[in-house]
């Protein structure tokens, strides 16, 4: 049986959220989804993707994994959940945006840093998953500006953006101008989001408005 906290939360959702937006839910059920973006985020419970973007049902296609990693393109016939989500978002849903959303105090990135120090992996699954970060290029300028912990998290976002471009469907759509890739980093304490500038390869706070 669900805990009282979860059960109470479900019934509040039914009474308040779902009831108030019933027409939208019925529309989504009948017509399907057309999200504005695929967001690749961390499993961390402190990172509420929909809340960060003030998004409603149907707005975002979200895949979460440890340390918000995009694996390299590997058509080896094995199980690739994140790659499957990337493929589905690009080729079936035709999302116009893909966002890699890193965050502060990331446990996955911290575990990788401990591994670099010689500490043993916490589990076989996590250790194997984090080998995707081997060879990670951490910028000295990021370390000086944001600190070493954040610099590693930003480097992870950059690497995932690079891995996205290994997918033919992603690279082609980006070259055609129908898909944009975004690297973001969310600070849990302050709520600040840093964005990666593709031209300068630097992170800076998101602007309040976007020029049209």
N, C-alpha and C positions, 0 to 999 in steps of 0.2 A: 504493500500500500504506500502511496505517496505520503511524504511528510505533510504535516498540517500547513506548514509555510507554503509549500508548493501547491497543495490543494486549494488553499484560500486564494493564492495568487491566480490560479486557473479560473476560479469562479468570479473573481474581480474582473479578469479579462473578458469573460463571457458577458457579464452585466454591463461593464463600462466601455471597454475598448471595442469589442466586436459588435455590440449592439449599436454603438454610436456610428460605426463605420460599416454597417451591414451591407449597404449597397455596393461599396467598394469591394468587399470580400466576395459577394455574389458575382460581380463583374469579373474578378480575377478567376473565380472558379469556372465561369463559362467561357471566357475569352482567352485565358492563359496569361502568361507573364511577358512583360516587355521592360525589364529593368534598365535603369540608366547606367549601371556599372556593375562589373564583377569586382568584388572586394576580396582580396586574399589577406586574411587577418590571422592573428594568433588565437590560440585556444583560451588565453588568459581571461578569466572571468571579469577582470577589471576593465576590459576593453569592450564596451558596448557599441558596436559598429553603427547600428541604427540610430542610437541616441547621439553619437558624435555628429552625424550628418542630418539629424532631425528627419529621418526617413520613415516612411510609412510602409504598409504591406505592399509588396510588388515593386518597390523602388530599387532594391538592391539584391543582387545575386551574390551570396556570401559563402565563401569556403574558408574554413578555419583549420589550422594545423599548428604544431609546435613551432614557434618562432617565425610564423608567417613566411614559410619558404616556398619558392617555386622550384621544383626539381629541374635538372637539365632534361631536354627532350630525349627520351629513351624508349623507342618503340621495340621493346624486348619481349612483349607478350606477358609481362608480369602485371601486378596490380599497382595502378598509379591513380589514386583518388584525386589528388590535386590536379594532375595533368588532364584527367577526364573532365573535371569541372572547367578548366581553362578551355579545352576543346569545345565543350558544349556551349559555354558562354559566347565564344567567338563565332562558331560555325552554325549554331542552331538559334541562339537568342540574338545574335548580331549586336552585342552590346557595343556602344560607342566609346566606352571607357573601361580600362582595367586599372585598378588601384592596388598596389602593394602597401599595406598599412602596418608599419612597425610600431613599436611602443617602448616607453621607458620601463626600466626594471624588468626586462624580459627574462624569465627563468630559463628559457631555451638557450638564449645567447649567453647567459651567465654560465650555464652548464658547459657550453663550448669553450668559454674562456678558462674555466677550471681544468678542462681537458688539456688545453695548451700549457697549463702550469704543471701538468703531470698527474692531476687528480684522476682517479678512476671514473669511468662512465657510471651514471646512476642506474641505468638499466640497459639491456642489450638493444631494445627497440629505440630508445631515445638516443643512445650512443651512435647507432647505425644511421638514424635519421640525420643527426647533426654532422655526419661526415660530409654532407653536402656543402658545409661551410669550409672544408679544408682548402687552404690557399686563399682564404678571404683577405682582400686588400683593404686594410684600415688606413684611412687618411690621417696624417699627422695634423693637418689643419683642422679636421673635425675634432680630434682629441684635444687640441688647444682651445677650440671654441666651445665645445659642448661637454668635454670630459671623456675619459677612456671608455666608460660603459656605453654611453650614447654613441660614441664613434663606431663601436662594434655593431650596434643595432642599425646605424645608418649604412654601414658597409653591407650588412645582410640585405637591406632593402635594395641597394644598388645591384647586388649580385642576382637577386630574384628578377629585377627588371631585365638584366642581361639574359637570364635564362628564358624569360618569356620570348625574347627575340629569336630564340632557337626554334620556336614553333613556326613552321611555314605559314600557317593561317594567320598568326599574329603579325609576323614581319610583313607579309603581303598587305594586310589591311592597314597597318601603320604607314607603309609606303604610299598607299593610295589615299591616305588622309581620312579614312573612315573609322579609324580606331586610334585612341590616344592612350598612352601608358603614363601612369602617375606613381611616383614614389613618395609616400607620406610617412611621418613619424609622429605619434600621439604621446604627449607627456601626460601621464595619469594625474599627477598632482595639480598641475596648472591648467590643464585642458588645452594647452597650446599645441597646434599642429604645424610641423615643419614640412615643407614641400621641396622636392628635388627639382632643380632647374636643369633641364636637359642640355642646355647650351654651355653652362658654366660648371656643371657637375657639382653644384653646391646646394646645401639645404638652407632655407630661410623660412620665416613664418608665413603662413598663408595670408594673402591680402584679404581685406574685408569685402572688396567688390571685384568683379571680373569685367574687363573692358570688352565691349561687344564690337 
